C-alpha cells in the first residue's frame, strides 16, 4: 500500500512538472516572457503580462545611449544607475557583472532569451535594435577605457594645432605685477613643443588677439540671412511637392522577412524531424530572428521618415545664419564649440596668425559667399537637381547634414 501511495505521488509530481513545462513553452511561443521582468519593466499580475516601468524606462535608455558612445566603463554605468536610485535588492550598488547582463539583454529591443534560445516578444521595446547592436559591438571590441582628455581652464585649449611642428596649442594663465602696484591678468597660448625632433620657434599669442582672429574665421562661413530665408522656402516647397517614395525598398525588405519566416518554419520542421541538432537549431534561429527584427525596424524607419534629410538641413541653415551672432558675442566657449563644428581639427596657429579650412557643408557656405557677384544668385543657392541631397538616405550617408 505504501509503494502504491509513493507511486501515485511520484506520478502526480511528474505530471505537474510536465504540464508546467508545457505551459511555459506555450507561453514562450506566444511571445510572453515566463519569468521576472528585467529592470525597466514590471510584471502586471492582473493581465499576466510585462509592461514598461515609466519611472525607470528613461534611465535604462540613457544607460544604453551612454555606453554606446564607447567612453564609459562598466563601473561608470553602475555609478550612473546608483545615482538614479537603481540598486540591488540588498540596497547596494549594482555590480559590473549585473550591468553587463543588462547591456547584453535582448529583452530591451523586443526579443528575449529563454532556455538558450531567442524568441520574439510581445512586450514594448525600450530601445531600437540598431542601438542594441551598437552596444554589443562596444562590449566586444572595447578593451581599456577611453578616458576623455580634460581641458585646461583656458577656453581655446585643444582647438588649435601648431602650424610648424603640428603639436597642440596650450594656454597659460599669467599675472603681471607692476612696480606701481597694478596687477594685470593675461592668458597666453603657445605650442606645447612636445615634438622632440623639431625645435619649434613659434611665439605665444594673447587670448584677445586669438579671439579676434577666430571670430573673423567664423564670420567667413556664416550664411546670409536673406539666403537662409530663400533656402528655407525651397525646403518647404520641396517638402510639399515631392515626397520620396520608398515603396520598392519596403517591399524588398518585406519579401526578405517572408523568406526568413519560411526559413524559420523549415528550420523548425527539420528540428522536429530530428534532422537538425538542438544547438544548431538554436544558433540559426537566433540569427534569423535578429535579422528579421533589423529588417522590421528599417521598414518602420523609412516609412515614417521618407524625407528625413529635411529636418537636419533646416537645422543647419538656422545654425549657419546664427554663426555671425556667435562670432560677435563675447562667449568664448560658444565660439569654441562652433569652431569645432565648422573646422574640426583643421585649425592651425603659426606666426601668431590663425588659419583653418572648414569642413562640409560650411566649406560650401564659404565658397558661396566668395562667389557673390560672380555668379547668379539662383545658381549659388540651388543646383540643377534641387536642394535635395544627391544620394538616397538608405544607400549612403553622403549629403547628410546632421
C-alpha positions as semicolon CSV with decimal commas, in nm:
position;residue;x (nm);y (nm);z (nm)
1;X;0,000;0,000;0,000
2;X;0,288;0,234;0,085
3;X;0,454;0,160;-0,252
4;X;0,126;0,233;-0,429
5;X;0,091;0,568;-0,243
6;X;0,450;0,664;-0,328
7;X;0,394;0,569;-0,692
8;X;0,081;0,783;-0,713
9;X;0,265;1,078;-0,554
10;X;0,556;1,039;-0,796
11;X;0,319;1,026;-1,094
12;X;0,139;1,339;-0,972
13;X;0,466;1,533;-0,931
14;X;0,595;1,424;-1,272
15;X;0,267;1,515;-1,440
16;X;0,262;1,853;-1,268
17;X;0,621;1,921;-1,379
18;X;0,549;1,822;-1,739
19;X;0,230;2,030;-1,750
20;X;0,416;2,331;-1,609
21;X;0,691;2,298;-1,867
22;X;0,434;2,258;-2,142
23;X;0,257;2,574;-2,025
24;X;0,584;2,768;-2,020
25;X;0,668;2,652;-2,372
26;X;0,327;2,764;-2,498
27;X;0,370;3,099;-2,327
28;X;0,711;3,145;-2,489
29;X;0,570;3,061;-2,833
30;X;0,306;3,333;-2,783
31;X;0,586;3,583;-2,720
32;X;0,532;3,612;-2,345
33;X;0,836;3,609;-2,119
34;X;0,776;3,340;-1,850
35;X;0,989;3,490;-1,576
36;X;1,050;3,803;-1,371
37;X;1,066;4,125;-1,573
38;X;1,413;4,285;-1,601
39;X;1,492;4,633;-1,475
40;X;1,282;4,886;-1,666
41;X;0,975;4,658;-1,681
42;X;0,706;4,543;-1,436
43;X;0,513;4,215;-1,413
44;X;0,145;4,306;-1,442
45;X;-0,026;4,048;-1,220
46;X;-0,373;4,149;-1,338
47;X;-0,319;4,078;-1,708
48;X;-0,029;3,833;-1,663
49;X;0,186;4,048;-1,892
50;X;0,501;4,258;-1,872
51;X;0,465;4,635;-1,904
52;X;0,711;4,924;-1,914
53;X;0,814;5,083;-1,585
54;X;0,760;5,451;-1,659
55;X;0,989;5,556;-1,373
56;X;1,291;5,359;-1,494
57;X;1,244;5,334;-1,871
58;X;1,422;5,665;-1,939
59;X;1,714;5,564;-1,716
60;X;1,764;5,232;-1,896
61;X;1,751;5,405;-2,233
62;X;2,009;5,661;-2,117
63;X;2,233;5,375;-1,998
64;X;2,237;5,216;-2,345
65;X;2,295;5,552;-2,517
66;X;2,575;5,636;-2,272
67;X;2,760;5,307;-2,317
68;X;2,713;5,309;-2,695
69;X;2,940;5,617;-2,714
70;X;3,231;5,395;-2,607
71;X;3,371;5,634;-2,345
72;X;3,222;5,479;-2,029
73;X;3,335;5,186;-1,819
74;X;3,103;4,932;-1,663
75;X;3,182;5,092;-1,328
76;X;3,058;5,423;-1,468
77;X;2,732;5,254;-1,569
78;X;2,694;5,115;-1,216
79;X;2,752;5,461;-1,069
80;X;2,506;5,610;-1,318
81;X;2,236;5,364;-1,210
82;X;2,310;5,413;-0,839
83;X;2,285;5,791;-0,868
84;X;1,938;5,748;-1,017
85;X;1,813;5,512;-0,750
86;X;1,856;5,176;-0,926
87;X;2,035;4,947;-0,682
88;X;2,041;4,579;-0,594
89;X;1,781;4,409;-0,374
90;X;2,023;4,427;-0,083
91;X;2,043;4,805;-0,114
92;X;2,393;4,804;-0,259
93;X;2,532;4,937;-0,584
94;X;2,478;4,710;-0,884
95;X;2,788;4,505;-0,967
96;X;2,950;4,541;-1,308
97;X;2,856;4,180;-1,397
98;X;2,492;4,278;-1,348
99;X;2,549;4,587;-1,563
100;X;2,694;4,361;-1,835
101;X;2,382;4,142;-1,815
102;X;2,159;4,448;-1,858
103;X;2,355;4,578;-2,158
104;X;2,355;4,236;-2,327
105;X;1,990;4,151;-2,259
106;X;1,794;4,146;-2,590
107;X;1,470;4,192;-2,393
108;X;1,510;4,570;-2,419
109;X;1,492;4,564;-2,802
110;X;1,185;4,341;-2,832
111;X;1,344;3,993;-2,815
112;X;1,407;3,766;-2,519
113;X;1,629;3,471;-2,438
114;X;1,480;3,161;-2,278
115;X;1,640;2,818;-2,234
116;X;1,926;2,921;-2,460
117;X;1,702;3,031;-2,747
118;X;1,595;3,372;-2,880
119;X;1,224;3,445;-2,919
120;X;1,016;3,738;-3,036
121;X;0,840;3,915;-2,752
122;X;0,505;4,090;-2,741
123;X;0,630;4,343;-2,486
124;X;0,707;4,703;-2,580
125;X;1,079;4,754;-2,664
126;X;1,265;5,032;-2,482
127;X;1,549;5,078;-2,731
128;X;1,596;5,026;-3,104
129;X;1,766;4,714;-3,238
130;X;2,030;4,939;-3,400
131;X;2,127;5,086;-3,062
132;X;2,135;4,739;-2,904
133;X;2,367;4,608;-3,178
134;X;2,597;4,906;-3,130
135;X;2,619;4,837;-2,756
136;X;2,706;4,472;-2,829
137;X;2,989;4,586;-3,058
138;X;3,123;4,812;-2,783
139;X;3,105;4,526;-2,532
140;X;3,306;4,301;-2,766
141;X;3,558;4,546;-2,906
142;X;3,616;4,780;-2,617
143;X;3,929;4,699;-2,423
144;X;4,078;4,954;-2,192
145;X;3,856;5,252;-2,105
146;X;3,897;5,556;-2,320
147;X;3,946;5,850;-2,089
148;X;3,847;6,187;-2,219
149;X;4,117;6,447;-2,216
150;X;4,043;6,710;-1,959
151;X;4,066;7,059;-2,099
152;X;4,275;7,317;-1,923
153;X;4,095;7,611;-1,761
154;X;4,178;7,815;-2,072
155;X;3,894;7,804;-2,322
156;X;4,077;7,755;-2,652
157;X;4,293;7,462;-2,536
158;X;4,255;7,160;-2,762
159;X;4,126;7,370;-3,052
160;X;4,440;7,474;-3,247
161;X;4,749;7,294;-3,368
162;X;5,092;7,443;-3,423
163;X;5,149;7,529;-3,789
164;X;5,521;7,442;-3,764
165;X;5,551;7,117;-3,568
166;X;5,186;7,000;-3,560
167;X;5,165;6,978;-3,180
168;X;4,864;7,108;-2,988
169;X;4,835;7,466;-2,868
170;X;4,802;7,507;-2,494
171;X;4,720;7,805;-2,276
172;X;4,878;7,954;-1,967
173;X;4,749;8,199;-1,711
174;X;4,995;8,474;-1,623
175;X;4,990;8,758;-1,371
176;X;5,194;9,071;-1,435
177;X;5,272;9,291;-1,133
178;X;5,396;9,643;-1,198
179;X;5,612;9,849;-0,968
180;X;5,330;10,093;-0,906
181;X;5,121;9,812;-0,760
182;X;4,896;9,747;-1,059
183;X;4,819;9,383;-1,135
184;X;4,729;9,259;-1,485
185;X;4,597;8,914;-1,571
186;X;4,673;8,763;-1,911
187;X;4,615;8,433;-2,089
188;X;4,874;8,329;-2,346
189;X;4,853;8,046;-2,598
190;X;5,161;7,872;-2,734
191;X;5,280;7,542;-2,877
192;X;5,330;7,257;-2,631
193;X;5,661;7,183;-2,810
194;X;5,637;6,811;-2,739
195;X;5,790;6,714;-3,072
196;X;6,148;6,624;-2,982
197;X;6,254;6,610;-3,347
198;X;6,164;6,974;-3,417
199;X;6,272;7,279;-3,222
200;X;5,955;7,486;-3,256
201;X;6,023;7,864;-3,283
202;X;5,657;7,970;-3,268
203;X;5,591;8,263;-3,031
204;X;5,296;8,293;-2,793
205;X;4,981;8,495;-2,858
206;X;4,738;8,675;-2,629
207;X;4,385;8,539;-2,592
208;X;4,230;8,869;-2,703
209;X;4,418;8,859;-3,034
210;X;4,333;8,492;-3,090
211;X;3,968;8,565;-3,015
212;X;3,953;8,832;-3,286
213;X;4,110;8,604;-3,546
214;X;3,877;8,316;-3,461
215;X;3,577;8,550;-3,487
216;X;3,696;8,656;-3,831
217;X;3,722;8,292;-3,943
218;X;3,370;8,220;-3,816
219;X;3,220;8,518;-3,996
220;X;3,355;8,393;-4,330
221;X;3,146;8,073;-4,311
222;X;2,825;8,232;-4,183
223;X;2,515;8,217;-4,403
224;X;2,346;8,540;-4,506
225;X;2,000;8,584;-4,355
226;X;1,834;8,652;-4,692
227;X;1,990;8,336;-4,834
228;X;1,871;8,141;-4,531
229;X;1,512;8,258;-4,584
230;X;1,519;8,155;-4,951
231;X;1,668;7,814;-4,872
232;X;1,405;7,751;-4,606
233;X;1,131;7,836;-4,857
234;X;1,287;7,592;-5,105
235;X;1,278;7,323;-4,837
236;X;0,911;7,389;-4,765
237;X;0,825;7,373;-5,136
238;X;1,023;7,053;-5,176
239;X;0,850;6,905;-4,872
240;X;0,501;6,982;-5,002
241;X;0,558;6,896;-5,369
242;X;0,788;6,594;-5,363
243;X;0,776;6,308;-5,112
244;X;1,032;6,049;-5,198
245;X;0,886;5,704;-5,246
246;X;1,049;5,413;-5,069
247;X;0,783;5,156;-5,158
248;X;1,030;4,946;-5,360
249;X;1,271;4,936;-5,069
250;X;0,993;4,849;-4,823
251;X;0,858;4,575;-5,050
252;X;1,204;4,428;-5,093
253;X;1,250;4,407;-4,717
254;X;0,903;4,259;-4,670
255;X;0,995;3,988;-4,919
256;X;1,310;3,920;-4,718
257;X;1,101;3,893;-4,400
258;X;0,872;3,643;-4,570
259;X;1,176;3,443;-4,675
260;X;1,301;3,447;-4,316
261;X;0,961;3,326;-4,194
262;X;0,982;3,040;-4,443
263;X;1,334;2,956;-4,327
264;X;1,221;2,960;-3,962
265;X;0,940;2,718;-4,042
266;X;1,175;2,490;-4,236
267;X;1,425;2,507;-3,951
268;X;1,155;2,410;-3,702
269;X;1,037;2,125;-3,923
270;X;1,393;1,998;-3,957
271;X;1,438;2,014;-3,581
272;X;1,112;1,831;-3,513
273;X;1,207;1,564;-3,769
274;X;1,540;1,532;-3,581
275;X;1,737;1,623;-3,894
276;X;1,897;1,919;-3,714
277;X;2,070;1,913;-3,378
278;X;1,934;2,128;-3,097
279;X;2,241;2,353;-3,067
280;X;2,249;2,426;-3,442
281;X;1,874;2,494;-3,432
282;X;1,918;2,748;-3,152
283;X;2,205;2,931;-3,325
284;X;2,034;2,954;-3,664
285;X;1,705;3,058;-3,508
286;X;1,875;3,340;-3,315
287;X;2,043;3,467;-3,634
288;X;1,719;3,464;-3,833
289;X;1,517;3,641;-3,561
290;X;1,785;3,908;-3,521
291;X;1,790;3,968;-3,897
292;X;1,410;3,982;-3,907
293;X;1,398;4,238;-3,625
294;X;1,651;4,461;-3,803
295;X;1,452;4,449;-4,127
296;X;1,127;4,535;-3,949
297;X;1,289;4,839;-3,786
298;X;1,424;4,952;-4,124
299;X;1,077;4,937;-4,276
300;X;0,925;5,139;-3,992
301;X;1,206;5,395;-4,006
302;X;1,179;5,455;-4,380
303;X;0,801;5,462;-4,382
304;X;0,797;5,726;-4,108
305;X;1,092;5,931;-4,234
306;X;1,078;5,940;-4,611
307;X;1,228;6,289;-4,617
308;X;1,440;6,270;-4,304
309;X;1,703;6,495;-4,463
310;X;1,473;6,799;-4,448
311;X;1,482;6,849;-4,072
312;X;1,864;6,831;-4,029
313;X;1,912;7,060;-4,328
314;X;1,668;7,315;-4,183
315;X;1,856;7,298;-3,851
316;X;2,186;7,355;-4,032
317;X;2,050;7,658;-4,218
318;X;1,927;7,814;-3,893
319;X;2,259;7,741;-3,723
320;X;2,467;7,867;-4,017
321;X;2,292;8,203;-4,018
322;X;2,342;8,229;-3,641
323;X;2,723;8,194;-3,671
324;X;2,752;8,569;-3,737
325;X;2,595;8,640;-3,398
326;X;2,817;8,384;-3,225
327;X;3,129;8,546;-3,377
328;X;3,029;8,890;-3,248
329;X;2,938;8,780;-2,896
330;X;3,189;8,756;-2,612
331;X;3,107;8,395;-2,517
332;X;3,439;8,221;-2,583
333;X;3,311;7,873;-2,503
334;X;3,031;7,906;-2,757
335;X;3,287;8,017;-3,016
336;X;3,499;7,712;-2,940
337;X;3,200;7,479;-2,985
338;X;3,113;7,648;-3,315
339;X;3,474;7,629;-3,434
340;X;3,489;7,255;-3,353
341;X;3,170;7,204;-3,550
342;X;3,287;7,408;-3,850
343;X;3,661;7,335;-3,874
344;X;3,701;7,007;-3,686
345;X;4,077;6,953;-3,641
346;X;4,173;7,185;-3,927
347;X;4,261;7,491;-3,717
348;X;4,629;7,593;-3,706
349;X;4,828;7,872;-3,543
350;X;5,152;7,994;-3,700
351;X;5,337;8,325;-3,656
352;X;5,054;8,450;-3,431
353;X;4,809;8,401;-3,719
354;X;4,512;8,162;-3,702
355;X;4,403;7,978;-4,015
356;X;4,164;7,694;-4,082
357;X;3,985;7,500;-4,353
358;X;3,613;7,442;-4,286
359;X;3,455;7,103;-4,342
360;X;3,145;7,028;-4,548
361;X;2,890;7,190;-4,563
362;X;3,050;7,501;-4,413
363;X;3,315;7,494;-4,683
364;X;3,035;7,522;-4,939
365;X;2,889;7,819;-4,748
366;X;3,225;7,998;-4,756
367;X;3,269;7,926;-5,128
368;X;2,919;8,057;-5,194
369;X;2,998;8,380;-5,010
370;X;3,320;8,420;-5,211
371;X;3,133;8,381;-5,542
372;X;2,881;8,652;-5,459
373;X;2,860;8,888;-5,758
374;X;3,045;8,645;-5,987
375;X;2,751;8,405;-6,035
376;X;2,376;8,438;-6,047
377;X;2,226;8,401;-5,701
378;X;1,994;8,121;-5,812
379;X;2,295;7,913;-5,922
380;X;2,466;7,971;-5,588
381;X;2,172;7,864;-5,373
382;X;2,046;7,566;-5,573
383;X;2,198;7,310;-5,810
384;X;2,019;7,188;-6,120
385;X;1,883;6,883;-5,936
386;X;1,743;7,092;-5,649
387;X;1,837;7,133;-5,283
388;X;1,776;6,768;-5,203
389;X;2,090;6,554;-5,134
390;X;2,208;6,362;-5,440
391;X;2,237;6,022;-5,269
392;X;1,942;5,837;-5,122
393;X;1,940;5,826;-4,738
394;X;1,930;5,446;-4,718
395;X;2,215;5,394;-4,966
396;X;2,475;5,639;-4,844
397;X;2,547;5,890;-4,570
398;X;2,683;6,141;-4,821
399;X;2,477;6,455;-4,820
400;X;2,361;6,418;-4,462
401;X;2,385;6,747;-4,280
402;X;2,316;6,615;-3,934
